[in-house]
Amino acid sequence: MTTRVLTGINTTGTLHIGNYVGAIRPAIQASHQPDVQSFFFMADLHALIKCQNPDRIERSRLQIAATWLAAGLDPDRVIFYRQSDIPEIPLLSWMLTCVTAKGQMNRAHAYKAALEANVENAEDPDAGISMGLYSYPILMAADILMFNAHKVPVGKDQIQHLEMARDVATRFNYLYASEEHPFFVMPEAVVDTTHEVLPGLDGRKMSKSYNNVIPLFEGGAKAIKEAIAMIKTDSRLPGEPKDPDSTSLTALYEAFATPQEALEFRQKLQNGLGWGEAKEELFEHIEREIGPMRARYEELMANPGKIEEILQEGARKARAIAVPFMARVREAVGLRNFNEFGRHQQKCEEKKKSCLPLFKQYREKDGQFYFKLTTSSGRLLLQSAAFTSGREAGMAVNELKNHGLATDPAIITVVDCAQKLTGKSACIAEGACRDEVQEALESLRQAQLEKQK
């Protein structure tokens, strides 16, 4: 079976080495696995929640698309598209919004954090909170459920959103789909535990908010070299033994080196390698991998029409899946073509009839007559004892159809244990329960009443 993996790409700001090592490189490597269909989308509708600067949105989308392509994302192997190019996504988002409880949205971490911050600052609780921020988890659910992704790589802070997507998918399936043919599969969050967060220049997590990042492509090799020169180290001089774990240099080096190279680097530091030489070695290892990508990045940035062409083709492939899927969803919720008015209801009635439980009467080799009740799929619900004539067995079946489990004991008694199966009786099958049998009998009774109308 092909596993669908969906990765969302934030389109605000520019990317740095930490983004590359922690997200971009492992995601691209994973997309080459056999039996995996990868979806990579640029979450540009999500970007509007935090940024209302059109020029920044435009440039950031271009830079980030170019970055992923330059880093090796193969648009022929994956489906790479912009969220805003798939109009079916906001349509599905609205449908999911209509079945999502407000109380559930009130518990979303991002909304709660903004609310609590306002209260702590003695501001209006809803100050600065847009409906985009409030509804963010539902749009994320639509991103995932539109393509029925089996796995979604996320950070720990996004796990709650995956759980909410599962909840809303379950609710929608219950309201509009059959148990045998649900609209949505249950997506699974994949939290990467193998790639640790890369440290920044000051030893803290590499983050633009800490101003401690090494740029990926912006500023070229010169910007990388200048950032590496700012990495904090101790005052030990060349020739003095150094603790490899006392600086971010080692972790950054290991992110771009082979295991053998990383081991040798540690040994050289312990043997007295100077910090300046160590930083030069780190630069060379980063540049060895990033340099060729930068050339590709600059080529793409100089030709935005090429990126547009790639993304339009990705949108075409994505919509080839989304359009027919949403046609089914629209029909299910009642947004149907008037030329087919009433046909859906007729189909549902026919389907309901085909899903009714069944009574089967038969005669065994012992000459006795029996009956059993099964689900439409053939699972046993009720098994009778032996009857001396087909007429008596038929009367018992009619009694069950007309009165459910509240039968006349002179005609048939329903027991819950095979040891009690004597005389005119029937036993509830192993794995079934009285409520399930009663529900099956009630559905047959209702079907009979409908037929008589």
C-alpha positions in Angstrom: 0.0 0.0 0.0 1.2 3.5 -0.8 1.6 5.8 2.2 0.7 9.4 1.7 3.0 11.8 3.6 2.1 15.5 3.7 4.5 18.3 4.7 3.4 21.9 5.1 6.0 24.7 4.5 5.6 28.0 6.2 6.0 30.9 3.8 7.0 33.7 6.2 10.6 34.9 6.6 13.7 33.4 5.2 15.2 30.0 6.0 18.5 29.3 7.9 20.8 26.4 8.4 18.7 25.1 11.3 15.7 24.8 9.1 17.7 23.0 6.5 19.2 20.4 8.8 16.0 19.9 11.0 13.3 19.9 8.4 14.3 20.4 4.7 17.0 17.8 4.3 15.2 15.0 6.2 11.9 15.7 4.4 13.5 15.5 1.0 15.4 12.4 1.9 12.2 10.8 3.1 10.4 11.6 -0.2 12.6 9.2 -2.0 11.4 6.2 0.0 9.6 3.5 -2.1 5.8 3.2 -1.7 5.6 6.8 -0.4 3.5 9.5 -2.2 4.8 12.8 -0.9 2.8 16.1 -0.8 4.7 19.3 -0.1 2.6 22.4 0.1 3.4 26.1 0.7 1.1 27.2 3.5 0.6 30.7 2.1 -3.0 31.1 3.3 -1.7 30.4 6.8 0.9 33.1 6.3 -1.8 35.7 6.0 -2.6 35.1 9.7 0.6 36.7 10.9 1.6 39.0 8.0 -0.5 41.6 6.2 2.5 43.0 4.1 1.7 41.9 0.5 5.3 42.5 -0.8 6.8 40.5 2.1 4.3 37.6 1.4 5.2 37.7 -2.3 8.9 37.6 -1.9 8.9 35.1 1.0 6.8 32.6 -1.1 9.3 32.9 -4.0 12.4 32.5 -1.7 11.0 29.5 0.1 9.9 27.7 -3.0 13.3 28.3 -4.6 15.0 27.1 -1.4 13.2 23.8 -1.4 13.8 23.2 -5.1 17.5 24.1 -4.8 17.8 21.8 -1.8 16.8 18.9 -4.0 13.0 18.6 -3.9 12.1 16.8 -7.1 8.7 18.1 -8.4 8.5 15.1 -10.8 8.6 12.7 -7.8 6.4 14.7 -5.3 3.3 16.9 -5.5 4.6 20.4 -4.8 1.9 23.1 -4.7 0.8 26.4 -3.1 -2.1 26.1 -0.7 -3.8 29.1 -2.3 -3.8 27.4 -5.7 -6.2 24.7 -4.5 -9.7 26.4 -4.0 -11.1 23.1 -2.8 -9.0 23.4 0.4 -10.9 26.5 1.8 -14.2 25.0 0.7 -13.4 21.9 2.7 -12.2 24.0 5.6 -15.6 25.7 5.7 -17.4 22.4 5.7 -15.2 21.1 8.5 -15.8 24.4 10.4 -19.6 23.8 10.3 -19.2 20.5 12.2 -16.5 21.6 14.7 -17.5 22.6 18.2 -16.5 26.1 19.3 -15.5 24.6 22.7 -12.9 22.5 20.9 -11.4 25.5 19.2 -11.3 27.4 22.5 -8.8 24.8 23.7 -6.3 25.3 20.8 -2.9 26.1 22.2 -2.2 29.1 19.9 -5.5 30.8 20.7 -5.2 30.1 24.4 -1.6 31.5 24.5 -2.7 34.7 22.8 -5.8 35.0 25.1 -3.7 34.5 28.3 -1.1 37.0 27.1 -3.8 39.6 26.7 -5.2 38.9 30.1 -1.7 39.1 31.7 -1.2 42.5 30.1 -4.6 43.8 31.3 -5.8 44.1 27.7 -9.1 43.1 26.2 -9.0 39.2 26.0 -9.5 39.2 22.3 -7.2 42.0 21.4 -5.2 41.3 18.2 -6.8 37.8 17.8 -8.2 37.3 14.3 -10.5 34.6 13.1 -7.6 33.4 11.1 -5.7 32.6 14.2 -8.7 31.2 15.9 -9.7 28.9 13.0 -6.1 28.0 12.1 -6.4 24.3 13.2 -9.5 23.8 11.0 -7.6 25.0 7.9 -4.7 22.8 8.9 -7.2 19.9 9.1 -8.5 20.7 5.6 -4.9 20.7 4.3 -4.4 17.2 5.7 -7.8 15.6 5.1 -8.1 16.9 1.5 -5.5 14.4 0.4 -6.1 11.8 3.1 -2.6 11.9 4.3 -1.6 8.9 6.4 1.4 10.6 8.0 2.1 14.2 8.7 5.6 15.3 10.0 5.1 17.9 12.7 6.9 19.5 15.6 5.7 18.8 19.2 3.8 22.1 19.2 1.6 20.8 16.3 0.6 17.5 17.8 -2.6 19.0 19.2 -3.6 20.1 15.7 -3.3 16.6 14.4 -5.5 15.3 17.2 -8.1 18.0 16.3 -7.9 17.0 12.6 -8.6 13.4 13.7 -11.6 14.5 15.8 -13.2 16.6 13.1 -12.6 13.8 10.5 -14.3 11.3 12.8 -17.3 13.7 13.3 -17.6 14.4 9.5 -17.4 10.7 8.7 -20.1 9.9 11.3 -22.4 12.6 9.9 -22.0 12.0 6.2 -20.3 8.7 5.4 -20.9 5.0 5.9 -18.8 2.9 8.2 -17.5 0.9 5.2 -16.6 4.0 3.1 -15.5 6.9 5.2 -14.4 10.1 3.5 -11.3 10.5 5.7 -8.6 8.3 7.0 -7.1 9.1 10.4 -3.8 11.0 9.9 -0.9 10.1 12.1 1.5 12.7 13.5 5.2 11.9 12.9 7.4 13.8 15.3 11.1 13.6 14.3 13.2 12.4 17.2 16.3 11.6 15.2 17.2 15.1 14.1 17.9 17.3 17.1 17.3 21.0 17.1 20.5 22.7 15.8 22.2 25.1 18.3 22.7 28.7 17.2 25.7 31.0 17.5 25.2 31.5 21.2 24.4 27.8 22.1 20.6 28.3 22.3 18.2 26.9 19.8 18.9 28.4 16.4 16.1 30.9 15.9 15.6 34.2 14.1 13.9 35.4 17.3 17.2 35.0 19.1 19.2 36.6 16.3 21.6 33.6 16.4 21.2 32.0 13.0 23.5 31.0 10.2 21.8 32.0 6.9 21.2 29.3 4.3 21.3 31.1 1.0 20.7 34.8 1.6 24.0 36.7 1.7 26.0 33.9 0.0 29.1 32.3 1.4 30.3 35.5 2.9 27.2 35.7 5.2 27.8 32.1 6.4 31.5 32.8 7.1 30.7 35.9 9.1 28.0 34.1 11.1 30.4 31.2 11.9 33.0 33.7 13.1 30.5 34.9 15.8 30.0 31.4 17.3 30.8 31.6 21.0 33.9 29.7 22.2 36.0 29.8 25.4 39.4 31.6 25.7 41.6 28.6 25.3 44.5 29.2 22.9 45.7 27.1 20.0 47.5 24.1 21.3 45.4 23.9 24.5 43.0 20.9 24.8 39.4 21.9 24.3 36.1 20.4 25.3 34.2 19.6 22.0 30.9 20.0 23.9 31.6 23.5 25.2 30.6 25.2 21.9 28.0 25.0 19.2 30.8 24.4 16.7 30.8 20.6 17.3 27.1 20.1 16.8 27.1 22.2 13.7 30.1 20.4 12.3 28.4 17.0 13.0 25.3 18.1 11.1 27.4 18.3 7.9 30.1 15.7 8.4 30.3 11.9 8.1 30.5 10.0 11.5 34.2 9.5 10.9 34.8 13.1 10.1 32.9 14.1 13.2 35.0 11.8 15.4 38.2 13.2 13.9 37.0 16.8 14.5 36.4 16.0 18.2 39.8 14.5 18.5 41.5 17.5 16.9 39.8 19.8 19.4 40.9 17.7 22.3 44.5 17.7 20.8 44.5 21.5 20.7 43.0 22.6 17.4 42.6 26.4 17.5 39.1 27.9 17.5 39.8 29.9 14.3 40.9 26.8 12.4 37.9 24.9 13.8 35.6 27.6 12.5 37.3 27.5 9.1 36.8 23.7 8.9 33.1 24.1 9.8 32.7 26.7 7.0 34.3 24.4 4.5 32.0 21.5 5.4 28.9 23.6 5.2 30.0 25.2 2.0 30.8 21.8 0.5 27.1 20.9 0.8 25.4 24.3 0.5 27.5 25.9 -2.2 26.1 23.9 -5.2 22.6 24.4 -3.8 23.2 28.2 -3.6 24.0 28.3 -7.3 20.8 26.5 -8.1 18.9 28.9 -5.7 20.3 32.0 -7.4 19.4 30.6 -10.8 15.8 30.0 -9.7 15.4 33.4 -8.0 16.6 35.0 -11.3 13.8 33.1 -13.1 10.6 33.2 -11.1 8.6 32.1 -14.1 10.3 28.7 -13.9 9.1 28.4 -10.2 5.6 29.5 -11.2 5.6 26.8 -13.9 6.6 24.1 -11.4 4.0 25.2 -8.9 1.2 25.3 -11.5 2.0 21.8 -12.5 2.0 20.8 -8.9 -1.4 22.4 -8.5 -2.7 20.6 -11.5 -1.6 17.2 -10.0 -3.1 18.2 -6.6 -6.4 19.3 -8.1 -6.6 16.1 -10.1 -7.1 14.5 -6.6 -9.0 17.3 -4.9 -11.7 18.1 -7.5 -13.3 14.6 -7.7 -12.9 14.1 -4.0 -14.8 17.3 -3.3 -17.5 16.4 -5.8 -18.2 13.4 -3.5 -18.1 15.5 -0.4 -20.4 18.2 -1.9 -23.0 15.5 -2.8 -22.8 14.0 0.7 -23.5 17.2 2.5 -26.4 18.1 0.1 -24.7 20.7 -2.3 -25.9 18.7 -5.3 -26.7 19.4 -8.9 -30.5 20.1 -9.3 -30.5 18.0 -12.5 -30.2 14.9 -10.2 -32.7 16.1 -7.6 -33.9 13.1 -5.5 -31.6 10.6 -7.0 -29.2 10.6 -4.0 -32.1 9.9 -1.6 -33.2 7.0 -3.9 -29.6 5.7 -3.9 -29.5 5.9 -0.1 -32.7 4.0 0.2 -31.5 1.3 -2.1 -28.2 1.2 -0.2 -30.1 1.0 3.1 -32.1 -2.0 1.8 -28.9 -3.7 0.6 -27.4 -3.2 4.1 -30.3 -4.8 6.0 -29.6 -7.9 8.1 -30.8 -11.2 6.8 -32.8 -14.2 8.1 -31.9 -17.5 6.5 -33.9 -20.6 7.0 -32.5 -24.0 6.1 -32.8 -27.8 6.8 -29.9 -29.8 8.0 -29.1 -33.5 7.3 -30.8 -34.5 10.6 -34.1 -33.5 9.0 -34.6 -30.6 11.5 -35.3 -27.0 10.5 -33.1 -24.0 11.6 -32.8 -20.3 11.0 -30.1 -17.7 11.6 -29.8 -13.9 11.6 -26.7 -12.3 10.1 -25.6 -8.8 9.2 -25.6 -7.8 5.6 -21.9 -8.7 5.5 -22.6 -12.3 6.8 -21.6 -11.9 10.5 -23.7 -14.2 12.7 -26.0 -12.5 15.2 -28.5 -15.1 16.1 -28.6 -18.9 15.8 -31.8 -21.0 16.4 -32.2 -24.4 18.0 -33.8 -27.2 15.9 -37.5 -27.0 14.9 -39.5 -30.0 13.9 -41.1 -28.3 10.9 -40.4 -25.5 8.5 -43.7 -23.9 9.5 -42.6 -23.6 13.2 -39.3 -22.1 12.2 -41.0 -19.6 9.9 -43.4 -18.6 12.7 -40.4 -17.9 15.0 -38.8 -15.7 12.4 -42.0 -13.7 11.9 -42.4 -13.3 15.6 -38.8 -11.9 15.8 -39.4 -9.6 12.9 -42.6 -8.2 14.4 -41.7 -8.0 18.1 -38.0 -7.9 18.3 -36.7 -9.6 21.4 -40.0 -9.1 23.2 -41.3 -12.4 21.8 -44.1 -14.8 22.8 -42.2 -17.6 24.6 -44.6 -20.1 23.2 -43.2 -19.3 19.7 -39.6 -18.4 20.3 -37.3 -17.4 23.2 -34.0 -15.6 22.8 -31.2 -16.8 25.1 -27.6 -15.5 25.5 -25.9 -18.8 26.2 -25.5 -21.8 23.9 -26.1 -24.2 26.9 -29.7 -22.8 27.2 -30.4 -23.5 23.5 -33.2 -26.0 23.8 -36.8 -26.2 22.5 -38.1 -23.2 20.6 -35.2 -20.9 21.2 -32.4 -18.9 19.5 -29.1 -18.0 20.9 -27.2 -14.7 20.5 -24.0 -15.4 18.7 -20.6 -15.0 20.3 -19.3 -11.5 19.7 -22.8 -10.1 19.3 -24.9 -8.5 22.1 -28.6 -8.1 22.8 -28.6 -4.4 21.8 -27.1 -5.2 18.4 -29.6 -8.0 17.8 -32.5 -5.8 18.8 -31.2 -3.0 16.5 -31.0 -5.5 13.6 -34.5 -6.7 14.3 -35.8 -3.2 14.5 -34.3 -2.3 11.2 -36.1 -5.2 9.6 -39.4 -4.2 11.2 -39.0 -0.6 10.0 -38.2 -1.8 6.5 -41.4 -3.9 6.5 -43.5 -0.9 7.6 -42.0 1.2 4.8 -42.8 -1.5 2.3 -46.5 -1.5 3.5 -46.9 2.3 3.0 
